[in-house]
Amino acid sequence: MRKKEFRKLKGTPGIYVNQNTGSYYAEKRVKGTLFTKSFTTLFEAKKWRENLDGVDVNDASLISNSSYSTLKTVWESMQKTHFPLLATSTKDIWRRRFKLLEDLQHLPMDQITPTRISEWVKHWVAYFSTDDYQGCGRGKAGRCNLNNELNMFVTIFNWYKQSEEFEKEAMSLTNPVKTKHKKMGFIKPLPDKRKQIDLDSAFLFFDFLRPLYRDLAMMQFYTAGRVGEVAGIQWSNIDFKNKRLLIKDTCVWDTANKMFVELKGFPKNREPRPVYITDEIMEVLNRRLAFRLPHNDFVFHVDGEPLNYCTIQINYRAAQRKSGVPYTGTHILRHGMAKLARKVGGGLDAVLAMTGHKDLKLADHYSKSNEDDQKEFSEKIMKHIREQKFKDNNAPDNASNDLSNVLNLFGNKTGTSR
C-alpha cells in the first residue's frame, strides 16, 4: 500500500481506502499480532475488524487443520539450535529483524504464501510511508525498504528446509518470498552513502583523531579488520620475531548502550586470520608498547579497560566531521582497504587475502566499483577522445593536395566536351 495510493478514513480506525481503485485495506492488532486484509466494500472491512478475535475467520479452519508447524515454532526452534553458533551481534540483529515478521508467526508454514507475503509487504510499506512515522524523529524515520526483513524470512525458511526436525513437512514447500516482493517493499531511495574510503581521505581522517584512536584506525585500515577484531587484539597473539599478528579475539559490545560485554575468542567467521606485520603496523605496535600494562593483554585500552564502541564512534565521528571527508561509520576502513587491495592486487584474490573473506560475493561487494572509479575511467576515456580529436585535426589534408586518385572525366561517356 503506497502512501500516494491510500488515504486513511476518518472515524474508522485501521481502515484505508485506495484512491485509484476504491478498494479498502483494514488492519487490526490482537494480542501483539497484526492482522491485515483487503476488501471491496467499507462494510466488509468494518465487519471484519469488529469480529476479528485473533485469527482471521476465513483462515481459522485452514490453520486449525494444518499439520505444519507455525512460523513461531520454527523461529523458536531455530533460536535454540542454530543461535549458539552465531555471533552475539548477529543474534541481536536477527531478533530485531523478526519483529515485523511477528505479524505472520501465528500462521503454519504452508499458509505463508506469496499472497500473504504481498499483503504483509503492503501493510508495512503503508505504515513506513505515513507522515506520522516520517515525523517520529531521528533513528526511526530512515526506513528505505523491507529487504532486511524479507531476507530474514528467507534465512528462516532455508533453515527450516534443511533442519532434520522439520525435514518431512518442509520437503514439498517452496520459498514464498519472490523477486517482486523486494520491488513492492520499496519505500524511498537509499541515502547516498560512500563506504570505501580512499587513501588520501583515510590519512586526512587519521590526522584529526586523538593518538589512541588514530592508532586504532590505522591498525584497522592496515589489517582490513572489523573494528571489534582490532579493538580486541591481544599482545599474546603478536609474534614480533616472525612479524606475524593473529586476528583472533573480538570485542563484543552491548547493542543497546554499546558498552564492552566480553572478549570472544574467535572472529565473525570463527577462523583466526594471520596478518603480516608491515613496517606501518610495526610503528603502531611500537607506539602501543609504551602503554602496555602488566597482567593486561589488550593492545588498545583506556587505563587497562577495553574500549567501548560508543567511545570509538564519538571519536571517529568527530574526526570525520572536522576533516570534512565524505565518509561516515567505522566500517569504511575495512571497505577502503578491500577496494585498495583490488586496485593494487588486480583481482579478488588480493581482497580475500587482506579481508579474510571466504565468499567471493562478499569480497566483490566490499571492493566493487564506485564513483571514484567512474571518475578515473571517465577522465581516461575523455583524455583518449581529446588526443584522437587533436590527431585528426592536425592530420595533413591529403584530399586537397594529392590529385593522383582523381579521375579525369574529359572524353568519358558520362563526361561533357569542352
C-alpha beads as a LAMMPS data file, in Angstrom:
LAMMPS data file: protein, C-alpha beads

418 atoms
417 bonds

1 atom types
1 bond types

-500.0 500.0 xlo xhi
-500.0 500.0 ylo yhi
-500.0 500.0 zlo zhi

Masses

1 110.0

Atoms # bond

1 1 1 0.000 0.000 0.000
2 1 1 1.662 3.178 -1.223
3 1 1 1.218 6.420 0.632
4 1 1 0.010 8.201 -2.521
5 1 1 -2.475 5.454 -3.366
6 1 1 -4.190 5.047 0.017
7 1 1 -5.899 7.522 2.304
8 1 1 -6.849 6.876 5.924
9 1 1 -10.569 7.213 6.594
10 1 1 -11.659 9.495 9.405
11 1 1 -13.752 7.907 12.128
12 1 1 -12.810 4.378 11.005
13 1 1 -9.623 3.330 12.805
14 1 1 -7.413 0.878 10.947
15 1 1 -9.108 1.253 7.565
16 1 1 -7.614 2.841 4.444
17 1 1 -9.132 3.448 1.013
18 1 1 -7.311 3.099 -2.288
19 1 1 -7.853 6.379 -4.116
20 1 1 -7.303 4.740 -7.505
21 1 1 -9.384 1.553 -7.241
22 1 1 -11.750 2.353 -4.369
23 1 1 -10.831 -0.863 -2.503
24 1 1 -10.371 -0.890 1.275
25 1 1 -7.457 -2.068 3.365
26 1 1 -8.084 -2.992 7.005
27 1 1 -5.691 -3.801 9.843
28 1 1 -6.076 -4.771 13.483
29 1 1 -3.622 -5.832 16.172
30 1 1 -4.748 -8.565 18.571
31 1 1 -2.505 -9.709 21.437
32 1 1 0.546 -8.241 19.758
33 1 1 -0.161 -9.813 16.360
34 1 1 -1.170 -7.593 13.445
35 1 1 -3.825 -8.885 11.028
36 1 1 -4.456 -7.252 7.635
37 1 1 -6.936 -7.833 4.818
38 1 1 -8.249 -6.133 1.650
39 1 1 -11.968 -5.648 0.890
40 1 1 -14.141 -4.308 -1.903
41 1 1 -16.592 -2.501 0.418
42 1 1 -16.267 -0.424 3.573
43 1 1 -18.981 -2.509 5.266
44 1 1 -16.932 -5.710 4.843
45 1 1 -13.819 -4.023 6.195
46 1 1 -15.650 -2.740 9.301
47 1 1 -17.328 -6.102 9.886
48 1 1 -14.009 -7.914 9.660
49 1 1 -12.423 -5.610 12.246
50 1 1 -15.379 -5.985 14.606
51 1 1 -15.407 -9.788 14.507
52 1 1 -11.669 -10.393 14.480
53 1 1 -10.683 -12.229 17.655
54 1 1 -7.068 -13.081 16.926
55 1 1 -7.460 -15.434 13.974
56 1 1 -8.907 -14.459 10.606
57 1 1 -12.324 -16.173 10.469
58 1 1 -11.678 -17.140 6.856
59 1 1 -8.412 -18.829 7.804
60 1 1 -9.411 -20.460 11.097
61 1 1 -10.244 -23.840 9.602
62 1 1 -7.145 -23.876 7.426
63 1 1 -4.899 -23.066 10.361
64 1 1 -6.509 -25.497 12.793
65 1 1 -6.395 -28.353 10.288
66 1 1 -2.837 -27.719 9.147
67 1 1 -0.244 -30.353 10.025
68 1 1 2.591 -27.877 9.530
69 1 1 4.494 -26.021 12.250
70 1 1 3.822 -22.323 12.648
71 1 1 6.441 -19.708 11.880
72 1 1 6.671 -19.019 15.630
73 1 1 7.508 -22.695 16.343
74 1 1 10.165 -22.737 13.638
75 1 1 11.663 -19.466 14.884
76 1 1 11.834 -20.679 18.489
77 1 1 13.451 -23.950 17.412
78 1 1 15.939 -22.063 15.279
79 1 1 16.928 -19.910 18.266
80 1 1 17.541 -22.997 20.388
81 1 1 19.603 -24.986 17.907
82 1 1 21.173 -22.525 15.480
83 1 1 21.694 -19.347 17.510
84 1 1 24.501 -20.792 19.695
85 1 1 26.610 -20.914 16.527
86 1 1 26.105 -17.214 15.754
87 1 1 27.920 -14.120 16.918
88 1 1 26.163 -12.103 19.630
89 1 1 25.723 -9.114 17.334
90 1 1 24.216 -11.324 14.616
91 1 1 21.692 -12.797 17.039
92 1 1 20.626 -9.316 18.156
93 1 1 20.229 -8.163 14.556
94 1 1 18.149 -11.213 13.616
95 1 1 15.839 -10.780 16.613
96 1 1 15.343 -7.147 15.686
97 1 1 14.540 -8.046 12.072
98 1 1 11.998 -10.653 13.159
99 1 1 9.873 -8.009 14.898
100 1 1 7.935 -7.147 11.748
101 1 1 7.590 -10.836 10.890
102 1 1 5.695 -11.400 14.144
103 1 1 2.574 -10.476 12.176
104 1 1 2.930 -13.830 10.386
105 1 1 4.130 -16.001 13.248
106 1 1 0.677 -17.470 14.045
107 1 1 0.467 -18.983 10.550
108 1 1 1.536 -22.544 9.661
109 1 1 4.422 -22.563 7.211
110 1 1 2.233 -23.912 4.389
111 1 1 -0.153 -20.967 4.836
112 1 1 2.568 -18.370 4.351
113 1 1 2.071 -17.988 0.624
114 1 1 3.291 -15.346 -1.851
115 1 1 -0.105 -13.663 -1.444
116 1 1 0.368 -13.491 2.340
117 1 1 3.820 -12.013 1.877
118 1 1 2.400 -9.449 -0.547
119 1 1 -0.245 -8.357 1.975
120 1 1 2.376 -8.127 4.707
121 1 1 4.665 -6.030 2.488
122 1 1 1.823 -3.683 1.501
123 1 1 0.906 -3.084 5.130
124 1 1 4.394 -2.154 6.276
125 1 1 5.131 -0.021 3.227
126 1 1 1.955 1.912 4.025
127 1 1 2.987 2.310 7.659
128 1 1 6.533 3.460 6.948
129 1 1 5.245 5.896 4.327
130 1 1 2.880 7.743 6.671
131 1 1 3.557 11.288 7.815
132 1 1 3.300 10.138 11.440
133 1 1 6.176 7.703 11.008
134 1 1 8.300 10.054 8.927
135 1 1 7.989 12.687 11.632
136 1 1 8.771 10.456 14.593
137 1 1 12.375 11.609 14.845
138 1 1 15.967 10.507 14.353
139 1 1 16.693 6.809 14.334
140 1 1 13.200 5.730 13.325
141 1 1 12.318 7.531 10.125
142 1 1 15.128 6.207 7.976
143 1 1 13.344 3.154 6.599
144 1 1 14.015 2.762 2.858
145 1 1 12.795 -0.776 2.112
146 1 1 11.869 -4.150 3.621
147 1 1 14.861 -6.059 2.234
148 1 1 16.309 -6.992 5.638
149 1 1 13.047 -8.487 6.876
150 1 1 12.420 -10.347 3.618
151 1 1 15.960 -11.719 3.730
152 1 1 15.354 -12.727 7.354
153 1 1 12.328 -14.769 6.360
154 1 1 14.341 -16.422 3.574
155 1 1 17.039 -17.311 6.124
156 1 1 14.438 -18.848 8.461
157 1 1 12.781 -20.727 5.598
158 1 1 16.106 -22.123 4.333
159 1 1 16.999 -23.288 7.836
160 1 1 13.523 -24.833 8.131
161 1 1 14.044 -26.773 4.880
162 1 1 17.467 -28.044 5.995
163 1 1 16.549 -28.857 9.587
164 1 1 16.156 -32.519 10.457
165 1 1 13.372 -31.591 12.881
166 1 1 11.149 -30.281 10.070
167 1 1 12.620 -32.334 7.250
168 1 1 9.485 -34.244 6.263
169 1 1 6.937 -31.444 6.446
170 1 1 9.172 -28.917 4.686
171 1 1 10.034 -31.173 1.784
172 1 1 7.221 -30.071 -0.535
173 1 1 7.250 -26.343 0.310
174 1 1 8.835 -23.618 -1.774
175 1 1 10.028 -20.213 -0.670
176 1 1 7.064 -17.769 -0.756
177 1 1 9.320 -14.698 -0.986
178 1 1 9.613 -13.745 -4.645
179 1 1 11.622 -11.154 -6.542
180 1 1 8.547 -8.928 -6.836
181 1 1 8.312 -8.566 -3.041
182 1 1 11.537 -6.591 -2.815
183 1 1 10.252 -4.295 -5.543
184 1 1 6.953 -3.940 -3.684
185 1 1 8.863 -3.239 -0.466
186 1 1 10.496 -0.092 -1.826
187 1 1 9.717 2.980 0.303
188 1 1 12.314 5.547 -0.720
189 1 1 15.802 5.567 -2.291
190 1 1 18.774 4.607 -0.147
191 1 1 20.801 7.590 1.067
192 1 1 23.929 8.438 -0.889
193 1 1 26.485 6.927 1.478
194 1 1 30.071 6.327 0.443
195 1 1 31.612 3.288 2.147
196 1 1 35.032 2.805 0.534
197 1 1 37.284 5.498 1.940
198 1 1 40.090 6.450 -0.453
199 1 1 43.738 6.642 0.567
200 1 1 44.025 10.440 0.780
201 1 1 40.826 10.729 2.813
202 1 1 41.954 7.937 5.134
203 1 1 45.155 9.732 6.105
204 1 1 43.323 13.041 6.430
205 1 1 40.881 11.271 8.757
206 1 1 43.782 9.854 10.815
207 1 1 45.223 13.346 11.304
208 1 1 42.085 14.503 13.124
209 1 1 41.960 11.588 15.590
210 1 1 43.382 11.521 19.090
211 1 1 46.526 9.321 19.434
212 1 1 44.815 6.198 20.829
213 1 1 42.034 6.204 18.243
214 1 1 44.437 7.211 15.457
215 1 1 46.459 4.070 16.169
216 1 1 43.253 2.015 16.341
217 1 1 42.031 3.383 12.990
218 1 1 45.399 2.883 11.324
219 1 1 45.562 -0.700 12.564
220 1 1 42.028 -1.296 11.312
221 1 1 42.930 0.094 7.887
222 1 1 46.248 -1.740 7.520
223 1 1 44.761 -5.077 8.589
224 1 1 41.409 -4.552 6.789
225 1 1 39.811 -5.650 10.041
226 1 1 36.459 -5.220 11.697
227 1 1 36.641 -2.666 14.487
228 1 1 35.745 -5.269 17.140
229 1 1 38.582 -7.531 15.985
230 1 1 41.128 -4.714 16.095
231 1 1 39.917 -3.437 19.479
232 1 1 40.313 -6.988 20.789
233 1 1 43.894 -7.620 19.593
234 1 1 45.962 -9.251 22.355
235 1 1 49.716 -8.966 22.869
236 1 1 49.876 -12.744 23.197
237 1 1 48.768 -13.039 19.563
238 1 1 51.628 -10.901 18.240
239 1 1 54.869 -12.566 17.130
240 1 1 57.400 -9.763 16.671
241 1 1 60.195 -12.140 15.708
242 1 1 58.335 -13.628 12.743
243 1 1 56.335 -10.454 12.047
244 1 1 53.013 -12.228 12.479
245 1 1 49.830 -10.873 14.048
246 1 1 46.806 -13.094 14.650
247 1 1 43.336 -11.568 14.314
248 1 1 41.537 -13.810 16.760
249 1 1 39.906 -12.304 19.858
250 1 1 36.990 -9.938 19.263
251 1 1 35.345 -7.321 21.476
252 1 1 31.622 -7.838 21.947
253 1 1 29.591 -4.729 22.739
254 1 1 26.046 -4.409 24.024
255 1 1 23.775 -3.425 21.130
256 1 1 21.784 -1.009 23.299
257 1 1 24.390 1.006 25.221
258 1 1 27.420 -0.092 23.103
259 1 1 29.479 -0.854 26.201
260 1 1 32.024 -3.694 26.368
261 1 1 30.425 -7.027 27.312
262 1 1 33.019 -9.714 26.698
263 1 1 36.062 -10.762 24.711
264 1 1 35.069 -13.505 22.292
265 1 1 37.815 -15.986 21.409
266 1 1 37.185 -16.002 17.654
267 1 1 36.251 -13.558 14.844
268 1 1 32.958 -13.376 12.968
269 1 1 33.668 -16.313 10.635
270 1 1 35.173 -18.309 13.547
271 1 1 38.540 -18.632 11.815
272 1 1 41.591 -16.746 13.188
273 1 1 43.306 -14.734 10.466
274 1 1 47.104 -14.216 10.348
275 1 1 48.339 -10.779 9.265
276 1 1 51.877 -9.942 8.185
277 1 1 53.328 -7.118 10.297
278 1 1 54.433 -4.481 7.827
279 1 1 56.631 -1.529 8.831
280 1 1 53.490 0.617 9.172
281 1 1 51.819 -1.885 11.516
282 1 1 55.083 -2.187 13.463
283 1 1 55.116 1.585 14.032
284 1 1 51.624 1.406 15.535
285 1 1 52.559 -1.542 17.775
286 1 1 55.724 0.163 18.959
287 1 1 53.715 3.216 19.993
288 1 1 51.255 0.995 21.864
289 1 1 54.092 -0.799 23.688
290 1 1 54.550 2.342 25.783
291 1 1 51.026 1.797 27.177
292 1 1 51.352 -1.928 27.817
293 1 1 50.313 -2.857 31.356
294 1 1 51.280 -5.928 33.406
295 1 1 48.552 -8.570 33.566
296 1 1 46.686 -6.804 30.750
297 1 1 46.827 -8.299 27.268
298 1 1 44.874 -5.628 25.374
299 1 1 46.857 -3.648 22.795
300 1 1 44.165 -0.961 22.766
301 1 1 42.729 0.061 26.131
302 1 1 41.993 3.031 28.386
303 1 1 43.738 2.624 31.749
304 1 1 43.534 -1.132 31.371
305 1 1 39.849 -1.184 30.409
306 1 1 38.735 -2.441 26.959
307 1 1 37.401 0.160 24.545
308 1 1 33.674 0.810 24.370
309 1 1 32.103 1.082 20.943
310 1 1 30.257 4.272 21.863
311 1 1 33.598 5.980 22.596
312 1 1 35.095 4.762 19.330
313 1 1 32.047 6.092 17.470
314 1 1 32.286 9.503 19.132
315 1 1 35.959 9.864 18.191
316 1 1 35.505 8.592 14.636
317 1 1 32.506 10.842 14.000
318 1 1 34.261 13.916 15.343
319 1 1 37.319 13.298 13.141
320 1 1 35.170 12.627 10.082
321 1 1 33.260 15.845 10.662
322 1 1 36.324 18.012 11.336
323 1 1 38.343 16.589 8.447
324 1 1 35.438 17.012 6.035
325 1 1 35.855 13.574 4.467
326 1 1 32.642 12.356 2.759
327 1 1 32.596 9.079 4.691
328 1 1 30.943 8.010 7.938
329 1 1 30.958 4.987 10.223
330 1 1 33.638 2.622 11.476
331 1 1 33.438 0.051 8.661
332 1 1 34.680 2.425 5.937
333 1 1 38.293 1.480 6.699
334 1 1 37.706 -2.218 6.005
335 1 1 35.828 -1.343 2.803
336 1 1 38.570 1.110 1.833
337 1 1 41.385 -1.413 2.186
338 1 1 39.360 -4.011 0.272
339 1 1 38.971 -1.519 -2.575
340 1 1 42.676 -0.647 -2.476
341 1 1 43.641 -4.333 -2.443
342 1 1 41.584 -4.983 -5.569
343 1 1 43.060 -1.974 -7.332
344 1 1 46.679 -2.750 -6.459
345 1 1 46.401 -6.545 -6.499
346 1 1 44.309 -6.618 -9.645
347 1 1 41.647 -9.078 -8.539
348 1 1 39.508 -10.656 -5.833
349 1 1 42.366 -12.885 -4.647
350 1 1 44.034 -9.797 -3.191
351 1 1 40.787 -8.817 -1.457
352 1 1 40.353 -12.292 0.055
353 1 1 43.939 -12.229 1.303
354 1 1 43.508 -8.847 3.007
355 1 1 39.991 -9.120 4.450
356 1 1 39.848 -12.838 5.240
357 1 1 36.525 -13.304 3.447
358 1 1 35.701 -16.838 2.298
359 1 1 32.923 -15.772 -0.047
360 1 1 33.785 -14.232 -3.412
361 1 1 30.450 -12.395 -3.467
362 1 1 31.290 -10.625 -0.222
363 1 1 34.785 -9.796 -1.431
364 1 1 33.295 -8.360 -4.609
365 1 1 30.712 -6.393 -2.586
366 1 1 33.391 -4.813 -0.405
367 1 1 35.632 -3.848 -3.321
368 1 1 33.122 -3.153 -6.100
369 1 1 33.420 -0.184 -8.447
370 1 1 32.277 3.167 -7.108
371 1 1 32.070 6.776 -8.245
372 1 1 35.835 7.218 -7.805
373 1 1 36.356 4.511 -10.420
374 1 1 33.793 6.176 -12.650
375 1 1 35.667 9.457 -12.318
376 1 1 39.037 7.835 -13.039
377 1 1 37.855 5.940 -16.113
378 1 1 35.852 8.914 -17.385
379 1 1 38.999 11.045 -17.300
380 1 1 40.994 8.370 -19.127
381 1 1 38.319 7.987 -21.796
382 1 1 37.950 11.760 -22.274
383 1 1 41.743 12.095 -22.488
384 1 1 41.782 9.480 -25.239
385 1 1 38.964 11.290 -27.060
386 1 1 40.785 14.643 -26.821
387 1 1 44.034 13.117 -28.112
388 1 1 42.221 11.460 -31.015
389 1 1 40.461 14.697 -31.967
390 1 1 43.755 16.599 -31.812
391 1 1 45.398 13.994 -34.053
392 1 1 42.553 14.184 -36.585
393 1 1 42.554 17.988 -36.654
394 1 1 46.301 18.147 -37.281
395 1 1 46.465 15.410 -39.920
396 1 1 47.584 16.586 -43.457
397 1 1 44.731 17.241 -45.861
398 1 1 45.642 14.632 -48.437
399 1 1 42.431 15.118 -50.354
400 1 1 43.287 18.719 -51.273
401 1 1 46.991 18.166 -52.092
402 1 1 47.147 14.754 -53.790
403 1 1 45.399 14.513 -57.219
404 1 1 46.754 11.107 -58.184
405 1 1 43.468 9.435 -57.355
406 1 1 41.274 11.994 -59.172
407 1 1 39.514 10.659 -62.278
408 1 1 39.608 12.904 -65.376
409 1 1 36.121 12.844 -66.876
410 1 1 37.030 14.591 -70.196
411 1 1 36.339 12.255 -73.070
412 1 1 34.444 9.856 -70.821
413 1 1 30.989 8.773 -71.987
414 1 1 29.468 10.436 -68.964
415 1 1 31.629 13.481 -69.303
416 1 1 30.981 16.647 -71.273
417 1 1 33.106 18.118 -74.071
418 1 1 34.749 21.435 -73.661

Bonds

1 1 1 2
2 1 2 3
3 1 3 4
4 1 4 5
5 1 5 6
6 1 6 7
7 1 7 8
8 1 8 9
9 1 9 10
10 1 10 11
11 1 11 12
12 1 12 13
13 1 13 14
14 1 14 15
15 1 15 16
16 1 16 17
17 1 17 18
18 1 18 19
19 1 19 20
20 1 20 21
21 1 21 22
22 1 22 23
23 1 23 24
24 1 24 25
25 1 25 26
26 1 26 27
27 1 27 28
28 1 28 29
29 1 29 30
30 1 30 31
31 1 31 32
32 1 32 33
33 1 33 34
34 1 34 35
35 1 35 36
36 1 36 37
37 1 37 38
38 1 38 39
39 1 39 40
40 1 40 41
41 1 41 42
42 1 42 43
43 1 43 44
44 1 44 45
45 1 45 46
46 1 46 47
47 1 47 48
48 1 48 49
49 1 49 50
50 1 50 51
51 1 51 52
52 1 52 53
53 1 53 54
54 1 54 55
55 1 55 56
56 1 56 57
57 1 57 58
58 1 58 59
59 1 59 60
60 1 60 61
61 1 61 62
62 1 62 63
63 1 63 64
64 1 64 65
65 1 65 66
66 1 66 67
67 1 67 68
68 1 68 69
69 1 69 70
70 1 70 71
71 1 71 72
72 1 72 73
73 1 73 74
74 1 74 75
75 1 75 76
76 1 76 77
77 1 77 78
78 1 78 79
79 1 79 80
80 1 80 81
81 1 81 82
82 1 82 83
83 1 83 84
84 1 84 85
85 1 85 86
86 1 86 87
87 1 87 88
88 1 88 89
89 1 89 90
90 1 90 91
91 1 91 92
92 1 92 93
93 1 93 94
94 1 94 95
95 1 95 96
96 1 96 97
97 1 97 98
98 1 98 99
99 1 99 100
100 1 100 101
101 1 101 102
102 1 102 103
103 1 103 104
104 1 104 105
105 1 105 106
106 1 106 107
107 1 107 108
108 1 108 109
109 1 109 110
110 1 110 111
111 1 111 112
112 1 112 113
113 1 113 114
114 1 114 115
115 1 115 116
116 1 116 117
117 1 117 118
118 1 118 119
119 1 119 120
120 1 120 121
121 1 121 122
122 1 122 123
123 1 123 124
124 1 124 125
125 1 125 126
126 1 126 127
127 1 127 128
128 1 128 129
129 1 129 130
130 1 130 131
131 1 131 132
132 1 132 133
133 1 133 134
134 1 134 135
135 1 135 136
136 1 136 137
137 1 137 138
138 1 138 139
139 1 139 140
140 1 140 141
141 1 141 142
142 1 142 143
143 1 143 144
144 1 144 145
145 1 145 146
146 1 146 147
147 1 147 148
148 1 148 149
149 1 149 150
150 1 150 151
151 1 151 152
152 1 152 153
153 1 153 154
154 1 154 155
155 1 155 156
156 1 156 157
157 1 157 158
158 1 158 159
159 1 159 160
160 1 160 161
161 1 161 162
162 1 162 163
163 1 163 164
164 1 164 165
165 1 165 166
166 1 166 167
167 1 167 168
168 1 168 169
169 1 169 170
170 1 170 171
171 1 171 172
172 1 172 173
173 1 173 174
174 1 174 175
175 1 175 176
176 1 176 177
177 1 177 178
178 1 178 179
179 1 179 180
180 1 180 181
181 1 181 182
182 1 182 183
183 1 183 184
184 1 184 185
185 1 185 186
186 1 186 187
187 1 187 188
188 1 188 189
189 1 189 190
190 1 190 191
191 1 191 192
192 1 192 193
193 1 193 194
194 1 194 195
195 1 195 196
196 1 196 197
197 1 197 198
198 1 198 199
199 1 199 200
200 1 200 201
201 1 201 202
202 1 202 203
203 1 203 204
204 1 204 205
205 1 205 206
206 1 206 207
207 1 207 208
208 1 208 209
209 1 209 210
210 1 210 211
211 1 211 212
212 1 212 213
213 1 213 214
214 1 214 215
215 1 215 216
216 1 216 217
217 1 217 218
218 1 218 219
219 1 219 220
220 1 220 221
221 1 221 222
222 1 222 223
223 1 223 224
224 1 224 225
225 1 225 226
226 1 226 227
227 1 227 228
228 1 228 229
229 1 229 230
230 1 230 231
231 1 231 232
232 1 232 233
233 1 233 234
234 1 234 235
235 1 235 236
236 1 236 237
237 1 237 238
238 1 238 239
239 1 239 240
240 1 240 241
241 1 241 242
242 1 242 243
243 1 243 244
244 1 244 245
245 1 245 246
246 1 246 247
247 1 247 248
248 1 248 249
249 1 249 250
250 1 250 251
251 1 251 252
252 1 252 253
253 1 253 254
254 1 254 255
255 1 255 256
256 1 256 257
257 1 257 258
258 1 258 259
259 1 259 260
260 1 260 261
261 1 261 262
262 1 262 263
263 1 263 264
264 1 264 265
265 1 265 266
266 1 266 267
267 1 267 268
268 1 268 269
269 1 269 270
270 1 270 271
271 1 271 272
272 1 272 273
273 1 273 274
274 1 274 275
275 1 275 276
276 1 276 277
277 1 277 278
278 1 278 279
279 1 279 280
280 1 280 281
281 1 281 282
282 1 282 283
283 1 283 284
284 1 284 285
285 1 285 286
286 1 286 287
287 1 287 288
288 1 288 289
289 1 289 290
290 1 290 291
291 1 291 292
292 1 292 293
293 1 293 294
294 1 294 295
295 1 295 296
296 1 296 297
297 1 297 298
298 1 298 299
299 1 299 300
300 1 300 301
301 1 301 302
302 1 302 303
303 1 303 304
304 1 304 305
305 1 305 306
306 1 306 307
307 1 307 308
308 1 308 309
309 1 309 310
310 1 310 311
311 1 311 312
312 1 312 313
313 1 313 314
314 1 314 315
315 1 315 316
316 1 316 317
317 1 317 318
318 1 318 319
319 1 319 320
320 1 320 321
321 1 321 322
322 1 322 323
323 1 323 324
324 1 324 325
325 1 325 326
326 1 326 327
327 1 327 328
328 1 328 329
329 1 329 330
330 1 330 331
331 1 331 332
332 1 332 333
333 1 333 334
334 1 334 335
335 1 335 336
336 1 336 337
337 1 337 338
338 1 338 339
339 1 339 340
340 1 340 341
341 1 341 342
342 1 342 343
343 1 343 344
344 1 344 345
345 1 345 346
346 1 346 347
347 1 347 348
348 1 348 349
349 1 349 350
350 1 350 351
351 1 351 352
352 1 352 353
353 1 353 354
354 1 354 355
355 1 355 356
356 1 356 357
357 1 357 358
358 1 358 359
359 1 359 360
360 1 360 361
361 1 361 362
362 1 362 363
363 1 363 364
364 1 364 365
365 1 365 366
366 1 366 367
367 1 367 368
368 1 368 369
369 1 369 370
370 1 370 371
371 1 371 372
372 1 372 373
373 1 373 374
374 1 374 375
375 1 375 376
376 1 376 377
377 1 377 378
378 1 378 379
379 1 379 380
380 1 380 381
381 1 381 382
382 1 382 383
383 1 383 384
384 1 384 385
385 1 385 386
386 1 386 387
387 1 387 388
388 1 388 389
389 1 389 390
390 1 390 391
391 1 391 392
392 1 392 393
393 1 393 394
394 1 394 395
395 1 395 396
396 1 396 397
397 1 397 398
398 1 398 399
399 1 399 400
400 1 400 401
401 1 401 402
402 1 402 403
403 1 403 404
404 1 404 405
405 1 405 406
406 1 406 407
407 1 407 408
408 1 408 409
409 1 409 410
410 1 410 411
411 1 411 412
412 1 412 413
413 1 413 414
414 1 414 415
415 1 415 416
416 1 416 417
417 1 417 418
